[in-house]
């Protein structure tokens, strides 16, 4: 919904031929080894989405559409209540993933549609899923400082990661979703709900919602989401986040999640003012030959 951005940033044009950030994600995913794309959208956006992206990839990409609406997977009494309370958006990223569950029949990765993750991230995730995807999950974490916006606060899932004894594997132990991180006067900190501050190091590893799972985890997602809705569904601004669901899986022993590192840059558009920097970075990558012109030939 782009509340901080002030509009639908997923369909903003960034490339030299009108490409969205999502164009580059799909392109990188395919050349990294992924075989199918599921786009999770709203019904009322389908025509605009087709015009903005699908017309360019038709016949070149194996894709499906899934739809996330306010009433998707929501008990009628909860939906009736939130309608009266004035809620205008669905219940976040974990809700979105569940809306796509009927399109998923293999190990899969999930990303944000308005973030750029870099081609290396898709390659390491695809390689992981082919090797381990039936048994374990994975996260590609990023260093915090380059993911900040110079304009205002951002939300990030701070990761606790531990290397397995006698192995090169690293595992995610927890994700702490912080919703008001910023850099000011040379310091990076999160402002907690009570007004206190938590200082964070620039190289703190954070979740940018680049996550991979075995498809068997979808039943646990449904369990987690149903419990979330039963407790918080009537709250007007409650959101069910992927990192929080993942943290619950790990702490309950339902999944082990490897932290797989990629020499990959992230950039995105939290605020309108972030757009120009993203356009310039994509232009630079294109001029370096990382991406063809036009992207989809």
N, C-alpha and C positions, 0 to 999 in steps of 0.2 A: 504493500500500500504506500510505501515511501513517505512515512510521516515526517521524518527528519529532512528528507530530500524535497518534499513538497510536490510530489508527482510520481508517476509510474516510471521509475528509472530503469526498470527491466526492458523497456521498449524505447529508450533514448538511443539515438544514433551516434556512434563513436568512430566508425571506420570511414575510410576514404570513399567507399561506395555505399554508405548508409548502413553499414553493419552495426549490430548491437554487440554489447559485450558478450552476450550469449552465443552469438555466431562463433566467436573465437573459442569459447569453451567447448562447443560441439566439435569444431574443427580439431582442437587439441585432443579431445577425448577419442575421436575416431583414429587419429594417427597414433595415439598412445596404446590402442588395442581394444577399446570398447566397441561393442557391436550394435547396441540399440540405445536410443535416447527416449526418455519419457519426460514430456513437458507438463508441468502441473500449473494449470491456469484457472481462471474463472470463466464460466460460460459467456458472460457478457463481453469478454475480451477476445473471444475466439476469432472473429473476423479481423479485428485489428492485428492480432498476433499472426494470423496467416499472411496478412499484407506486409507486416514488419519483418518476418523471418521465414516462415514456412515456404513462401513462394521461391526463395532462393535455394532451399535445400531439397525441394520436392524431387523425388527420383534419385537422390544422391545419398540419403540418410534413411535408415530404418528407424522410424519413430512412432510413438503413440502419444495421444493426448489423454491426460487425466484431469479431473475437475474438482477443485476445492471450493465449496460453498459454505455459507454460514450454517446450513443445516446438515452438512455432510457428516455422517457417523455420530450425530448428536441426538440424545434422547429428546423426544418431543416436548417434555415438560421443561427441560433446560432451554431448548430453543425458544419456546414460547416466552419464558421469563426474560431472556436476553433481548428478544425483539422489543419487549415493552420497556426495557431499561435503556435502549438506544445504542446498543452495541452495533458496530458497523463492519467489523472484520472477523474472519475466522480465527482459529486458535493456534496459529503459529506453524513452525517448521515441522514438528513431529506430526501434527495434524495433516499437513500437506503430504508428507510421505505416506501416511496411511491411506490417503485418498488415491494413491497410485498403486496400492498393493496388488490389485488384480492385473496390473501390467507387468509385475515383477515375478520372474520364475527362475532366477539365477543369482549368484552373488552380484552385488551392485554397489555403486558409489552414488552419493548424493552431494549436490553443491547448491550454492546460492546462485540465482540467475543473474544477479547484478554484480558479481565479483569476477575478477580475472585472476587465475591461479597459476598460469604458466605451464607450458607443454610438459616440462619434466615431472610435474606433480601427477599428471594423468598417466604418464608412463609407469612411474613407480607404483601407483595405485592399481593399475591394470595388471601389472606383473604380480603384485601381491595377491590380488583376487584370484588369478589363475592358479597360483600355487597353494594358497591357504584359505581361499574364500569360503570354502564349505565349513571350516572349523572356527575361524577367528575373524575378528573385525579389525579395522585399521583407521588411523587418522593421519593426515598430513598436516602437522602443525607449522606455524609460521612465527618468526620472531615479532614481538609486539611492536616495537618502535616504527618500522616501516608500514604498519597497518593503521597508524593513527591518522586522523584528519587534522589539518591545521586550523580548521574552522570551528570545530566543536567536539563534544563528547562522542564516544563510540561504545558499543557493547562488544565484549570479547569473552570467550571462555578460557580462563587461565588453567593451564594443564599442569598436573603433577605427573611426572614421568620417571620411571625407574628402569635401569638396565638389568636384565635378567642375569643372575649369577652364572658365570661360566659360559656366557653366550653374548653374541653381538646384538641380540634382540632387545628392543626397548618397549616397555608396556605402559600404557596410560593407566594411572591409578585413580585419578579423579579429574573432574572438570568443574571449575567454579565460575559460574556465569556472572560477570561484572558488567553493569549496564551504564556506567558513567565514567569512562576512562578518558583522560585528556593529558596533554603535555603543556605545562605552564612553568615559566621561569626555570627551564632546564630540568624539571622534574616530571616524571610520569606518575600519575596517581589515579585511583578510583575514589569517587565520593560515595560513601555508603549511604543507605537510606536515612541513618540517624545523623548524617552530616559529618561524621568522622572520615578521615582520609586513610587510604591504604596505598603506600608507595610501591611502585613496581619497577623492576629493572628493565632496561631497554631490550635485553635479549630474552625476556620471559617468553616461553613458548605458549601460544594461544591457539584455540580452535577457530578456524574461519569457516566452519561447516563444510570442510572437505572430508567426508567420512565414508568408509566402506564397510559393508555388512554381508554376512551370509543371509540368503533370503529366508532362512528358518527363523530369523530374529523378528519377523513381522508379527508373529503371534504375541511376542513379548511387548512389542510396540503397542499393540491393541490393548493388552492388559494394562500397561502403564497409562495410556491415554484415557481409558475408561475410568481408572482410579482418579486421574487428574480431573476429569470432567465432573465426577461425582463430588469432589471436594471443592474445586475452584471454578467450575464451569459457569456459575452464575456471577462471578466477579466480572465487571464490565471491561477490564483491560487485561485479564489473565491470558498468558500465552504458554503453550507447551513447546519448549525448546528441544531441539535435537541433542545438544550437549547435556542438558539435564537428564533426558531420558537415558542417554549413554552412561552417564555417571551412575544412575540407578541400576542399569544392567550390570555394570562392573562390580558395584558394591554388593549386589545380591548374587554374584557368581554365575550370572546367566551368560556372560561373554567375556572373553579376553580380547583386548584391543591393542594391537601393536601400534607404536608410533614410528612411522616410516618417514625418513627425512628426504627432502628433495631440494636440490639447488635451484629453487624456483622463486620468482618474485610474485608478490600479490599486489594488486591495487584494485580500488573500487570507488564507489561514489556514494558516500553517506549523505553528503550535502551537495547542492547545486554548484557550489564553488569548486568542488572536486572534479567536475566534468572536464575542464580544459586540460588539466594535468593528465587525465586518462587519455584524452584524444592525442595529446602530444606523445605520450609513451607508446601508444599503438602505432602512430606514424613512424616513430623511430624504429620499432621492431620490424615494421613492414619494409622500411628502407634498408634495414640490415639483412633482409631476405628471410626472416623468420616466418613471415606470412606472405602469400602471393597476392597480387592485385589483378583482378578482384579476388576476394577470398574463395568464393565458390565459382569455379570455372566450368 
